[in-house]
Amino acid sequence: MTLALADELFLMTHDIQSGKARLSDPALGIGLSAALLSELVFSGSLMLSNGQLLLGEYPPPNEHLAESLLDETRAQLYGGELTVRNWLGAHRRIVLDLVADRMAGAGELRREEQQRRLGRTVTRFYPLRPAEAFIRCQRISSYLRHRVEITAGDALLAALLHIMAPGANLLELDDVGRGYLGEVVPLLPGPLAELLNQTESAIQMALRNPSF
């Protein structure tokens, strides 16, 4: 089964009614890139070790975006080493369109461009099934608040949200939920924990150096 973690994170980082992102770059772009990369890690197509990406032994999820990303990454790895941080940085400016196109193709999302002053165009993203999207956005928060057992994918998404917007409490957790999140994240497998560390490092680097 394909873990569309980036799709879930996309919904959780966008306002369902306004279609606007709840976060700005670089956190949004790097966080979504990390979610996309995690899909390939979960499938065993890519591995992480000491900040480097390595080819795994298994095929990617059976969908076009994952296959394209793996082909691109494989070609880079054949040419030399590739760090996790550089992979995240290279995709952060295009990941919004990549994930939105995948969701639109699956009939989950529509894109609307709005003209603003001075010819500036603003893009909004609206779920085609708002009630379903709302449930998906609230699911992990509810699990954490009620201490329901969650998957490694859900724990990773919750941790990514915390890294992308520390202190913002986008998950709207109470003390119980925050405590439970603090218990489950350290239980993540080593490669996923490393991905979280590399994501946080990449966001900090991008804040210091916007050209990253």
Secondary structure, 3 states (H helix, E strand, C coil): CCCCHHHHHHHHCECCCCCCECCCCCHHHHHHHHHHHHHHHHCCCEEEECCEEEECCCCCCCCHHHHHHHHHHHHHHHHCCCEHHHHHHHHCCCHHHHHHHHHHHCCCEEEEEEECHHHCEEEEEEECCHHHHHHHHHHHHHHHHCCCCCCHHHHHHHHHHHHHCCCCCCCCCCHHHHHHHHHHHHHCCHHHHHHHHHHHHHHHHHHHCCCC
